[in-house]
Amino acid sequence: STEEELHALLSGRLDRMMKLGTTLAEAKSGYGLDWDTELKMLRAIERARKDHRLELVSTYLGAHAVPAGSTAEEATRDIVDNHIPALEKAMQAGEVAPEYIDVFCETGVFTRDQTEEICRAGQAIGLRVNLHAEELSYLAGTELAAELGADGVSHLEWISDEAIAMLAKCET
């Protein structure tokens, strides 16, 4: 899809959400798996954020999956060494304004260590952290979210009792 098509689709969905009473929504990139597509999604989100009445929070989710033909380590290197510096430039240029970085910390996707590296790189350019964690298996992603001071952690189908106690004691 073009950036224009993505914006039109998003705007229509936001209109429907408002009719149902929604006043705040989060929109994430994360389905392109390459920088150009991630940027296109973030630009469409930014345009909707500026021209729609519904309050829209933008999240960079370049680490949503490992691109075909890559390893998780190669994807991590690409995100940390290429995507995030390019994202910072796009933010400085006023093209996009994501508030969050999100990573899918999961077996077969990004390990806890890779997730931490990606999140810390995002934090270094001013992004706040949200995480996908413990959806299909337990990797201590919830504990990592707490350590990183994440604003949120989602899915949590395999969360441990210790992680629940840890979350209860922090602001995440």
ABEGO torsion letter per residue (X at the ends): XBAAAAAAAAAAAAAAAAAAGBABBBBBBGAAGBAAAAAAAAAAAAAAAAABABBBBBBBBABABBBBGBBAAAAAAAAAAAAAAAAAAAAAAGABBBABBBBBBBBGBBBAAAAAAAAAAAAAAGBBBBBBBGAABBAGAAAAAAAAGBABBBGGAABBAAAAAAAAABAX
